[in-house]
Amino acid sequence: MAMAAASHAATVPLAPVPDLDLARYAGTWHEIARLPMWFQRKCERDVTAHYEPRPDGTVAVHNACVTAEGRTIASDGVARRPDAFARGKLEVRFAPAWLSWLPLVWADYWVLALDDDYRWALVGQPGRKYLWILSREPSMDRATFEALKRQATAMGYDLTPLIVSGKVE
């Protein structure tokens, strides 16, 4: 029965939060957990994302992490709202700006759940392949973490390969 419910949830379209205040979302977020992603394959710990709104309405993105060898790696990109009316939806690009006209260089980044005080966020994309649990602090209390995992599962995400990269206390 649980498998049938999860299967049904995966067929229901995801809905981002109705309104994302980019000024409040700005700043540094710590990754607590993620589904495997090729671009993060070397990230072991201290995974962060820093967002800074720009005057043109886009957001500067700086991602960083520490590898198993103790080396810090980082990448810079930009995020934009694809639709004025879908304010919880963003698209991100880490390819060079001169390639920004290509639709395939933009990836969906949807804020699926967000704490009222912007202390944690659940971020994913409509295909349910990628998911991040983010926190303003490098750690998250276990009750919040488990509640976000339940919420992601109810949305149709398979959390079997979930990588816990931050601290859960």
Buried (B, 14 or more C-beta within 10 A) or exposed (E): EEEEEBEEBBEEEBEBBEEBEBEEBBEBBBBBBBBEBEEBEEBBBBBBBBBEBEEEEBBBBBBBBBBEEEEEEEEEBBBBBEEEEBBBBBBBBBBEEEEEEEEEBBBBBBBBBBEEEBEBBBBBBEEBEBBBBBBBBBEBEEEBBEBBBEBBBEBBBBEEEBBEBBBBE
